[in-house]
Amino acid sequence: MEKEFGNILPEETKQVLRDTFKDLKDKVSIEVFIKDNDQYSAFTSELLKGISELTDKIDVKIYKSGDETTKKKGITRFPTILINPDKYRVSYVGAPLGEEARTLIMAIMLVSTNGTILSDAALKRLFELKEPRHIQIFVSPTCPYCPQQALNAVSAAIARPDLITAEIIEMYENRDYIDKYHIVTVPFTVINDIPIGTGVKPPEIFVEEIHNLSSIEKAFAPMSGETVNVDLAIIGGGPSGLTAGIYAGRSGLKSVILEKATVGGQVLVTPIVENYPGFSQIAGKTLVDIMYQQALQYSHISEGEGVVDVRKVEDIFELKTNRRTYNARGIIIATGAEHKKLDVSGEKSLYGKGVSYCATCDGYFFKDGKKVIVVGGGNTAVTDALYLHSIGADVSLVHRGDKLRAEAFLQKSLSDNKIPVYWNTVVKEITGKDHVGGVRLQNLKDNSIKVLEVEGVFVAIGYVPNNEIAKMLDLKLDSEGYIKVDSKQRTSMHMVYAAGDVTGGIKQIATAVGQGAVAAITAFEDLSNPYWKKKVR
């Protein structure tokens, strides 16, 4: 007996969708292709039929594997979802579970409104395309970064329906692609059957990759002639940056939050947060969504917009991004920190092929009992190990010391779940050709070497600060590269502040939020009354 839609989607989620669908403009035709006796097809069929009941702007037709329409359209993978196939070439292959469901809903919204998440510069470059492009974005239910890259592709297909096909593919249900392209991390992009690479790309770089059919890492100069004046430019969209945006707006300051990747920072990929006041337990992604929606009420937020240059011109800071130029009276640097690397042989060459720094993003590949290790001994490492264990991976922890730094309750969970720990051990080499095949471990007590066969290596050994902006402004840094600040988050340059992980210290969400609030309030006070300009009598 097939499930009823009400058993798939809670009533409160239905209401959220009803409210969301009020913004639909044109009617959207959706064709769903399924096969019998397939749980993914059954789920997809019920989900889409239920969605169509929430609005008269969505029309859903269901076809089975033996139908003439299915044969005529050449559908060979099930389930497959086509969105407005008479106008666009946008499809979703697989059951839209987890984060993938959000991608599907946003794709429907974009198609209905003929919308795009691409910047003006990216669209201008896209209209210069002369040859067809078939874009495939491989995603997973647990990857919080996947929706943005998928919607880059959908936006491109909407903007250029004459040349661009966008296909969003659930990687776990389509394992032959994993072997074909050696995919072990998502989002993974393939264009015209050429693997482009992993991760979310800013729209300008994404479009350039569409043109070049190769990976592009270089940031582009801003659009000439487009300048935006703001009181406060907040660089970084993690908890500290979002909080700074809230407090800046409430103080009456015109502010912009510039995030080069995806809003949320490290919290975005934290499976469960259990130490943030007000929530005994909350998914990191959910917490980010709440912060994001509140910050939007007070500050403009621009994702995929990275600062490529900043300089001070008299009392104004000129920031150049990959899209435009900003003139700001003050700056808050909230760029956070990135994962520290092991710096061992095989780590770089096998990144995205079994080496990962995000268990939430890539753990799904190893859920069927595949053997993996997590390297580290802090909260992040133990949380990652527990998460991987919970989804069915065969996980062990590798730690260079004889005791963990993680909080006591996490250590107890590790012990209760009988997750093995290699004490006093370091990774000397990661081996494999097209994907990780093993690791060479060294025991620091007796220098013995152990070769361990594993398919995944998750690295969680700490962070290094993203201090590029600080270096551009020649700010004072400590010995580890973190930005030096005073008790009011002021840096060594007037009207430049820093908050969150980029300042070092205790790396906790609550700390980042507090520092973001202090930085914004201090900026308001300094703009109102620049203490350094007071004349001495």
Wavefront OBJ file of the C-alpha trace (Angstrom):
o trace
v 0.000 0.000 0.000
v 1.396 3.388 -1.002
v 2.045 5.984 1.679
v -0.322 8.901 1.993
v 1.226 12.315 1.408
v 0.265 13.405 4.893
v 2.595 10.753 6.272
v 5.501 12.126 4.248
v 5.170 15.846 4.971
v 4.073 17.305 8.325
v 1.146 19.740 8.386
v 3.375 22.643 9.451
v 5.605 22.041 6.424
v 2.566 22.044 4.167
v 1.593 25.449 5.542
v 5.087 26.802 4.907
v 4.843 25.562 1.316
v 1.390 27.116 0.887
v 2.832 30.464 1.967
v 5.856 30.010 -0.296
v 3.724 29.127 -3.308
v 1.815 32.414 -2.986
v 4.791 33.938 -4.846
v 4.345 31.655 -7.853
v 3.661 33.616 -11.032
v 3.249 31.364 -14.080
v 1.762 27.880 -13.919
v 4.356 25.129 -13.621
v 3.906 21.791 -15.388
v 5.751 18.891 -13.744
v 6.148 15.436 -15.276
v 7.136 12.621 -12.921
v 8.447 9.323 -14.291
v 8.375 6.342 -11.932
v 8.583 2.564 -11.901
v 6.632 -0.014 -9.932
v 7.948 -1.630 -6.751
v 10.507 1.136 -6.182
v 10.453 2.985 -2.838
v 12.095 6.101 -4.285
v 9.505 6.283 -7.066
v 6.643 5.801 -4.598
v 7.964 8.586 -2.361
v 8.511 10.970 -5.275
v 5.060 10.305 -6.745
v 3.288 10.949 -3.441
v 5.413 14.014 -2.678
v 4.737 15.697 -6.025
v 1.025 14.828 -6.003
v 0.783 16.314 -2.532
v 2.642 19.472 -3.545
v 0.220 19.985 -6.421
v -2.638 19.945 -3.916
v -1.186 22.975 -2.119
v -1.553 25.385 -5.060
v -3.410 25.662 -8.345
v -0.215 26.925 -9.997
v 1.443 23.474 -10.076
v 0.175 20.719 -12.356
v 1.663 17.226 -11.913
v 1.405 14.306 -14.319
v 2.660 10.830 -13.381
v 4.033 8.399 -15.979
v 5.262 4.840 -15.443
v 8.275 3.139 -16.955
v 6.317 1.328 -19.665
v 4.243 4.316 -20.817
v 4.550 5.663 -24.348
v 5.395 9.136 -23.027
v 8.254 7.679 -20.986
v 9.647 5.872 -24.035
v 9.160 8.892 -26.292
v 11.089 11.166 -23.945
v 13.867 8.621 -23.492
v 13.556 8.421 -19.702
v 15.648 5.525 -18.404
v 16.262 6.525 -14.773
v 13.551 6.448 -12.139
v 12.312 8.554 -10.553
v 12.887 11.492 -12.909
v 11.183 14.874 -12.566
v 10.882 17.298 -15.496
v 10.002 20.905 -14.658
v 8.142 22.851 -17.384
v 9.590 20.571 -20.084
v 7.829 22.444 -22.912
v 9.833 25.575 -22.102
v 12.958 24.569 -20.179
v 15.331 21.619 -19.985
v 15.444 21.253 -16.207
v 15.257 17.830 -14.588
v 15.760 16.136 -11.259
v 16.877 12.505 -11.189
v 16.221 10.663 -7.932
v 13.959 11.075 -4.915
v 14.157 14.621 -3.485
v 14.996 13.853 0.136
v 16.449 16.237 2.722
v 18.313 19.205 1.232
v 17.354 17.943 -2.230
v 13.695 18.751 -1.520
v 14.664 22.373 -0.898
v 16.439 22.412 -4.257
v 13.319 21.104 -5.994
v 11.026 23.686 -4.371
v 13.403 26.544 -5.238
v 13.717 25.261 -8.821
v 9.927 25.307 -9.136
v 9.873 28.891 -7.815
v 12.558 30.024 -10.262
v 10.822 28.394 -13.230
v 7.466 29.950 -12.318
v 8.920 33.442 -11.963
v 11.461 33.094 -14.785
v 13.955 33.944 -12.062
v 17.642 33.392 -11.474
v 20.178 33.505 -8.661
v 22.897 34.573 -11.099
v 24.388 38.050 -10.828
v 24.119 40.619 -13.628
v 27.773 40.038 -14.503
v 27.249 36.281 -14.704
v 24.134 36.677 -16.861
v 25.920 39.044 -19.213
v 28.699 36.500 -19.705
v 26.174 33.643 -20.066
v 24.457 35.399 -22.969
v 27.785 35.254 -24.823
v 27.598 31.437 -24.897
v 27.394 30.048 -28.447
v 27.429 26.263 -27.968
v 25.137 23.793 -26.120
v 25.950 22.787 -22.564
v 24.608 19.832 -20.577
v 25.181 20.571 -16.880
v 24.931 17.795 -14.298
v 25.086 18.597 -10.591
v 25.433 15.589 -8.274
v 23.902 16.093 -4.834
v 23.014 14.234 -1.642
v 20.244 14.619 0.974
v 22.649 15.784 3.708
v 24.749 18.316 1.764
v 23.852 21.915 2.773
v 26.037 23.363 0.000
v 24.364 21.438 -2.820
v 21.243 23.572 -3.304
v 23.204 26.681 -4.273
v 25.292 24.910 -6.918
v 22.210 23.102 -8.221
v 20.307 26.383 -8.473
v 23.244 27.939 -10.336
v 22.634 25.289 -13.006
v 18.846 25.710 -12.958
v 19.254 29.479 -13.291
v 21.547 29.028 -16.284
v 19.007 26.723 -17.958
v 16.234 29.262 -17.385
v 18.331 32.126 -18.749
v 19.483 30.176 -21.827
v 16.799 27.549 -22.607
v 18.098 27.445 -26.179
v 21.513 26.067 -25.191
v 21.575 24.823 -21.603
v 20.244 21.632 -20.019
v 20.354 21.366 -16.223
v 20.166 17.940 -14.607
v 20.252 17.577 -10.814
v 21.176 14.008 -9.889
v 20.824 12.259 -6.528
v 24.171 10.513 -6.434
v 23.330 7.680 -4.062
v 20.496 6.365 -6.238
v 22.659 6.599 -9.363
v 25.822 4.829 -8.315
v 27.101 4.217 -11.831
v 27.926 7.918 -12.030
v 29.976 7.617 -8.835
v 32.206 5.042 -10.508
v 32.262 6.851 -13.838
v 33.426 10.201 -12.427
v 35.011 8.929 -9.183
v 32.665 11.082 -7.095
v 33.217 10.958 -3.342
v 32.141 14.492 -2.418
v 29.252 16.757 -3.327
v 28.219 19.007 -4.899
v 30.063 17.642 -7.932
v 29.714 19.336 -11.325
v 29.987 17.744 -14.761
v 29.508 19.753 -17.971
v 29.244 18.073 -21.384
v 30.462 14.837 -19.785
v 33.620 16.599 -18.507
v 34.169 16.548 -14.709
v 34.593 20.156 -13.577
v 35.078 19.656 -9.847
v 33.584 19.850 -6.387
v 32.076 22.577 -4.250
v 29.892 25.640 -4.624
v 31.121 28.291 -7.032
v 30.194 31.992 -7.179
v 27.912 32.597 -10.180
v 30.611 34.443 -12.147
v 33.076 31.587 -11.813
v 30.359 28.987 -12.468
v 29.427 30.670 -15.761
v 33.076 30.927 -16.741
v 33.391 27.176 -16.182
v 30.379 26.676 -18.459
v 32.278 28.551 -21.166
v 35.678 26.954 -20.628
v 34.575 23.400 -19.744
v 37.216 23.370 -17.031
v 37.603 24.338 -13.391
v 38.235 28.037 -12.740
v 39.468 29.300 -9.384
v 40.487 32.866 -10.184
v 38.278 35.647 -8.885
v 37.135 38.205 -11.416
v 37.309 41.978 -11.355
v 34.134 43.802 -10.355
v 31.725 45.237 -12.869
v 32.936 48.666 -13.914
v 30.770 51.625 -13.027
v 28.662 49.890 -10.352
v 29.345 51.335 -6.919
v 27.270 50.893 -3.762
v 27.605 53.185 -0.757
v 27.031 51.673 2.689
v 27.757 52.610 6.275
v 29.093 49.189 7.181
v 30.429 46.322 5.080
v 30.352 43.005 6.937
v 32.638 40.434 5.339
v 31.503 36.894 6.152
v 28.073 35.335 6.620
v 28.553 33.054 9.611
v 26.859 33.599 13.013
v 29.069 36.584 13.856
v 28.470 38.289 10.497
v 24.716 37.656 10.566
v 24.453 38.973 14.134
v 26.497 42.046 13.203
v 24.048 42.672 10.360
v 21.099 42.504 12.774
v 22.647 44.936 15.257
v 23.881 47.291 12.532
v 20.395 47.500 11.023
v 18.763 48.043 14.396
v 21.209 50.910 14.989
v 20.079 52.585 11.779
v 23.171 51.758 9.753
v 22.948 50.773 6.101
v 24.896 47.528 5.937
v 25.700 44.693 3.576
v 26.842 41.166 4.441
v 29.217 39.779 1.809
v 29.646 35.990 1.826
v 31.911 34.480 -0.818
v 30.394 30.998 -0.502
v 27.250 29.970 1.392
v 25.857 31.733 4.456
v 26.319 29.798 7.682
v 30.002 29.069 8.107
v 30.983 26.005 10.125
v 27.537 25.848 11.769
v 25.990 24.978 8.413
v 27.683 21.569 8.440
v 27.248 20.832 12.146
v 24.724 17.970 12.373
v 23.393 18.812 15.833
v 24.024 21.849 18.057
v 23.392 21.126 21.723
v 25.001 24.088 23.479
v 23.289 27.144 21.986
v 21.012 28.958 24.478
v 17.315 28.552 23.788
v 17.628 25.203 22.005
v 18.336 21.991 23.873
v 19.055 20.435 20.473
v 18.873 21.912 16.972
v 20.336 21.044 13.578
v 23.095 23.459 12.573
v 21.401 24.092 9.224
v 18.118 24.973 10.952
v 19.849 27.391 13.310
v 21.539 29.091 10.349
v 18.193 29.420 8.547
v 16.669 31.139 11.596
v 19.593 33.574 11.862
v 19.548 34.208 8.108
v 15.852 35.103 8.027
v 16.230 37.497 10.946
v 19.312 39.172 9.488
v 17.480 39.727 6.183
v 15.129 42.087 8.012
v 18.004 44.424 8.838
v 20.770 43.994 6.285
v 21.260 43.082 2.639
v 22.910 39.660 2.288
v 24.850 38.743 -0.835
v 25.929 35.103 -1.204
v 28.620 34.128 -3.685
v 30.145 37.594 -3.494
v 33.730 37.544 -2.302
v 35.956 40.531 -1.581
v 38.982 40.455 -3.891
v 40.547 43.766 -2.835
v 40.105 46.378 -0.123
v 41.890 49.652 0.529
v 41.363 52.780 2.569
v 40.925 56.071 0.711
v 40.887 58.899 3.272
v 37.931 58.056 5.559
v 36.289 55.579 3.187
v 37.029 51.906 2.585
v 36.836 50.792 -1.032
v 35.964 47.104 -1.351
v 36.051 45.387 -4.723
v 34.174 42.118 -5.071
v 33.644 39.728 -7.951
v 30.485 41.726 -8.761
v 30.804 45.386 -7.833
v 32.532 48.040 -5.727
v 31.422 49.103 -2.253
v 32.328 52.331 -0.494
v 31.956 51.760 3.250
v 32.525 53.954 6.288
v 33.454 50.921 8.353
v 34.245 47.204 8.020
v 33.570 44.184 10.194
v 35.715 41.180 9.294
v 33.858 37.974 10.160
v 35.546 35.609 7.720
v 35.941 32.759 10.191
v 38.460 29.963 9.862
v 38.918 27.028 7.519
v 39.908 23.447 8.137
v 43.536 22.786 8.915
v 45.202 20.279 6.590
v 47.242 17.215 7.524
v 49.916 18.113 4.944
v 50.678 14.497 4.138
v 51.179 12.689 0.851
v 47.888 11.893 -0.884
v 45.772 14.425 0.990
v 45.647 17.008 -1.786
v 45.484 14.633 -4.757
v 42.686 12.565 -3.160
v 40.604 15.486 -1.922
v 37.078 14.895 -3.166
v 37.990 11.265 -3.811
v 37.629 10.057 -0.243
v 39.465 12.823 1.617
v 36.936 15.191 3.143
v 36.693 17.993 5.682
v 32.892 17.787 5.960
v 31.311 14.620 7.343
v 27.814 16.046 6.947
v 28.396 16.719 3.251
v 30.160 13.510 2.261
v 29.368 10.924 4.926
v 26.400 9.697 2.906
v 28.788 7.984 0.475
v 29.976 5.638 3.227
v 26.682 4.800 4.938
v 26.604 1.143 3.857
v 29.273 -0.071 6.244
v 32.261 1.368 4.382
v 35.373 1.723 6.499
v 36.476 5.303 7.267
v 38.588 7.179 9.787
v 38.161 10.560 11.426
v 41.394 12.340 12.331
v 41.305 14.601 15.394
v 40.444 14.715 19.066
v 38.232 17.757 19.616
v 34.476 18.321 19.577
v 34.279 18.427 15.785
v 36.200 15.178 15.307
v 34.135 13.252 17.851
v 30.865 14.719 16.534
v 31.868 13.674 13.004
v 32.698 10.158 14.182
v 29.352 9.848 15.965
v 27.494 11.131 12.907
v 29.248 8.701 10.559
v 28.526 5.846 12.961
v 24.844 6.856 13.134
v 24.390 6.604 9.350
v 26.040 3.186 9.156
v 29.694 3.822 8.326
v 32.388 1.642 9.938
v 34.298 4.477 11.601
v 37.410 4.709 13.760
v 39.009 7.771 15.356
v 42.710 8.581 14.962
v 44.167 10.904 17.610
v 47.750 11.991 18.184
v 47.347 12.166 21.986
v 46.387 9.778 24.765
v 43.245 11.678 25.731
v 40.622 13.641 23.828
v 39.937 17.379 24.004
v 36.227 16.883 23.271
v 33.586 17.634 25.886
v 32.874 14.855 28.371
v 29.396 13.989 27.082
v 30.786 13.534 23.557
v 33.533 11.256 24.856
v 30.910 9.212 26.697
v 28.851 8.876 23.496
v 31.972 7.730 21.661
v 32.575 5.057 24.284
v 28.926 4.027 24.502
v 28.829 3.487 20.742
v 32.041 1.430 20.917
v 33.828 3.498 18.256
v 37.494 2.395 18.142
v 40.225 4.968 18.825
v 43.838 4.772 17.626
v 45.648 6.610 20.437
v 49.022 8.372 20.069
v 48.739 7.925 16.324
v 49.187 10.183 13.289
v 48.473 9.772 9.591
v 51.706 9.628 7.599
v 50.238 8.968 4.147
v 46.914 8.562 2.382
v 47.085 6.021 -0.425
v 44.982 5.375 -3.506
v 44.771 6.294 -7.174
v 41.269 7.296 -8.267
v 39.966 7.187 -4.696
v 41.216 6.582 -1.160
v 42.297 2.996 -0.588
v 44.110 3.195 2.725
v 46.274 5.094 5.197
v 49.701 4.606 6.766
v 49.490 5.290 10.487
v 52.428 5.882 12.803
v 52.311 5.198 16.526
v 54.132 8.058 18.262
v 55.052 5.904 21.255
v 57.066 3.200 19.485
v 57.216 4.637 15.889
v 55.593 1.484 14.528
v 53.732 1.734 11.207
v 50.272 0.289 10.613
v 48.627 0.113 7.176
v 44.853 0.425 7.387
v 42.483 -0.179 4.479
v 39.869 2.578 4.420
v 37.714 4.235 1.783
v 37.312 7.608 3.484
v 39.452 9.993 5.545
v 37.662 12.801 7.388
v 40.024 15.459 8.716
v 39.012 17.454 11.809
v 42.241 18.691 13.414
v 41.391 22.332 13.948
v 41.291 25.529 11.955
v 43.420 28.275 10.449
v 42.047 31.826 10.206
v 40.799 33.294 6.934
v 42.865 36.432 7.369
v 43.355 37.557 3.751
v 41.321 40.743 4.278
v 43.304 41.557 7.413
v 46.543 41.208 5.479
v 45.262 43.514 2.718
v 44.691 46.185 5.391
v 47.940 45.355 7.203
v 46.140 44.694 10.490
v 48.006 43.331 13.484
v 47.813 39.530 13.796
v 48.903 37.183 16.553
v 51.509 34.448 16.128
v 48.910 32.039 14.685
v 47.491 34.548 12.201
v 44.337 35.490 14.111
v 43.288 39.158 14.074
v 44.134 41.048 17.261
v 41.138 42.879 18.742
v 40.383 44.758 21.951
v 37.414 44.220 24.257
v 35.163 46.126 21.825
v 36.303 44.116 18.780
v 38.364 47.027 17.416
v 41.401 46.054 15.336
v 44.618 48.021 14.875
v 42.926 50.248 12.235
v 40.195 52.759 13.029
v 36.718 51.716 11.812
v 37.819 48.143 11.154
v 36.462 45.475 13.503
v 36.710 41.701 13.660
v 34.450 39.064 15.192
v 34.097 35.304 15.408
v 36.603 32.550 14.690
v 38.934 34.865 12.741
v 39.870 36.430 16.100
v 40.891 33.103 17.666
v 39.966 32.243 21.234
v 36.960 30.101 22.059
v 35.377 28.892 18.826
v 31.734 28.589 19.832
v 28.552 29.855 18.186
v 27.592 31.802 21.304
v 31.000 33.508 21.325
v 30.751 34.437 17.652
v 27.248 35.854 18.100
v 28.334 37.952 21.089
v 31.362 39.326 19.272
v 29.277 40.172 16.200
v 26.871 42.183 18.347
v 29.698 44.024 20.113
v 31.453 44.825 16.817
v 28.304 46.338 15.269
v 27.453 48.389 18.359
v 31.039 49.668 18.586
v 30.995 50.572 14.887
v 27.802 52.589 15.418
v 29.324 54.385 18.414
v 32.544 55.157 16.532
v 30.699 56.446 13.479
v 28.598 58.668 15.729
v 31.511 59.851 17.829
v 34.983 59.095 16.396
v 36.983 59.091 19.609
v 40.350 59.271 17.834
v 39.443 62.628 16.280
v 38.813 64.373 19.603
v 41.070 67.345 20.129
v 43.250 67.317 23.201
v 42.885 70.547 25.187
l 1 2 3 4 5 6 7 8 9 10 11 12 13 14 15 16 17 18 19 20 21 22 23 24 25 26 27 28 29 30 31 32 33 34 35 36 37 38 39 40 41 42 43 44 45 46 47 48 49 50 51 52 53 54 55 56 57 58 59 60 61 62 63 64 65 66 67 68 69 70 71 72 73 74 75 76 77 78 79 80 81 82 83 84 85 86 87 88 89 90 91 92 93 94 95 96 97 98 99 100 101 102 103 104 105 106 107 108 109 110 111 112 113 114 115 116 117 118 119 120 121 122 123 124 125 126 127 128 129 130 131 132 133 134 135 136 137 138 139 140 141 142 143 144 145 146 147 148 149 150 151 152 153 154 155 156 157 158 159 160 161 162 163 164 165 166 167 168 169 170 171 172 173 174 175 176 177 178 179 180 181 182 183 184 185 186 187 188 189 190 191 192 193 194 195 196 197 198 199 200 201 202 203 204 205 206 207 208 209 210 211 212 213 214 215 216 217 218 219 220 221 222 223 224 225 226 227 228 229 230 231 232 233 234 235 236 237 238 239 240 241 242 243 244 245 246 247 248 249 250 251 252 253 254 255 256 257 258 259 260 261 262 263 264 265 266 267 268 269 270 271 272 273 274 275 276 277 278 279 280 281 282 283 284 285 286 287 288 289 290 291 292 293 294 295 296 297 298 299 300 301 302 303 304 305 306 307 308 309 310 311 312 313 314 315 316 317 318 319 320 321 322 323 324 325 326 327 328 329 330 331 332 333 334 335 336 337 338 339 340 341 342 343 344 345 346 347 348 349 350 351 352 353 354 355 356 357 358 359 360 361 362 363 364 365 366 367 368 369 370 371 372 373 374 375 376 377 378 379 380 381 382 383 384 385 386 387 388 389 390 391 392 393 394 395 396 397 398 399 400 401 402 403 404 405 406 407 408 409 410 411 412 413 414 415 416 417 418 419 420 421 422 423 424 425 426 427 428 429 430 431 432 433 434 435 436 437 438 439 440 441 442 443 444 445 446 447 448 449 450 451 452 453 454 455 456 457 458 459 460 461 462 463 464 465 466 467 468 469 470 471 472 473 474 475 476 477 478 479 480 481 482 483 484 485 486 487 488 489 490 491 492 493 494 495 496 497 498 499 500 501 502 503 504 505 506 507 508 509 510 511 512 513 514 515 516 517 518 519 520 521 522 523 524 525 526 527 528 529 530 531 532 533 534 535 536 537
